[in-house]
Amino acid sequence: MVFLVVAFALLPFGFPVSASAQSGQGLLRGAAGHVVIPLSNNHTAADAGVRAHTNYRIFVPDAQITPDELPPYAGYLYETPASLACIYGLVTPVPGCNPNDTVTNPSGGSNTIAIVDAYDYPAAASDLGVFSAQFGLPTANFSIVYARGHEPPVDPTGGWEGEEALDIEQAHAMAPNAKIYLVEADSDLDTDLFHAVRVATNLVICGERICPRGGHGQGEITMSWGGDEFNTEGSYDYLFNNAGVVYFAVAGDEPGVEYPCVSPHVVCVGGTSTARSLSTGDFLYQVAWMDGGGGPSAYEPRPFYQNPISFLVGPARGVPDISFDANPYAGVWTYVSVPYEYAPGEYLPGGWQISGGTSVGSPSIAGIVNAAGHFYSRSATELDAIYSNRNNPSDFTDIQKGYCGPYLGFVATIGWDFCTGVGTPFGYGGK
């Protein structure tokens, strides 16, 4: 295996800041760098209805950065579980929600969150342990389940393992007391992933036992993968319509609409970008992430909970429903020990990385909804609650700036829009 030599250390990494920045004075220096996209994100038109892809990106600093101490990291402005909890009103806010000053993590969660991904991630438990220890999170109640009953192969590109790391770490960060299952499909084929969704559904309803008729478990399933819409997608919608389970998926990291996110029985999570002051590091505002997916469905009709926005979506299901931080330049810390390929023969080494993409949002929102503790009967009930409370600033932050979509033709504006849906969560109410 040949590794591309980049200025990106194995474990840990960091970027240099001036002494004045470390002491809280002067300009906080960001890192120059570039974004890489794992090969597992690649897809073609022929994949629609056949094969799914991941939805995350990695910011690679040009200079070495070293978070070699417990958070907060002096001078670093990438998001931690505590800074995200501050921005989204999950803890008592600290003015500015600066990662250097914000140390209170979310503390809720119960029942079950099941995460569906493709391929095996042998280091999942140990990597999650590194992440939890670094940020002062409790040890996760975590299990891996093989969807077909045998250990799947490892993704030769490593990309799906990076996806799995991001998913389990963000779900645990937002709902640290929930039981987390990672359900591994044999491959990224829709047939394998949809089978894994069935297995995950049984786990949420019944746990690790034979599922009796009328199981009473409650929880969430999150899917950070998807593909372009296809004309028979509606025949799979039943997979996401089960009592006691609320399903979440990503809107995608490019213009357009993805399935299963666009299913009427799935909470579709789009992307935003956070902005921070370079002089203080304080949180300023949120805007739409220009690469986030969204738009009207070509095949799914408008569900009842979107009737209040029928003048915007017309007769079609519109997505996203809700959004979360997705810009890799303002990304979240993730730990994954597996190298992965982003161009043929070119790899990033494992270690700490800065992650973005709508894959940050689906497990995060699933965790927030889990910690809210309402455990609605199914996805449609959850979505009805979101849309019924969409105008309440105590429940959601309406994102009113930014652009997205084909040719940046969608505009974030007052109220629901095709870039950010109802906006981003604030607190645990209304969802």
Secondary structure, DSSP 8 states (H G I E B T S, - for coil): ------S--SSS------HHHHTT-S------EEEE--GGG---GGGTTTB-EE--EEEEESS-----SSSS-TT--SB-HHHHHHHTTSS---TT--TTT---------SEEEEEEESB-TTHHHHHHHHHHHTT----EEEEEETTSS---B-TTSHHHHHHHHHHHHHHHHSTTSEEEEEEESSSBHHHHHHHHHHHHHHHHH-SS---TT----EEEEE-EEEE--TTGGGGGGGG--TTEEEEEE--SSSB-EETTTSTTEEEEEEEEEEE-TTT--EEEEEE-TT--BEEEEEEE--GGGGGGHHHHTTEEEE-SEEEE--GGG-EEEEE-S-EEEETTEEE-SEEEEEESGGGHHHHHHHHHHHHT---SBHHHHHHHHHHTTT-TTTEE---S-EESGGG-EE--SS-BTTTBT-EE-SSTT-
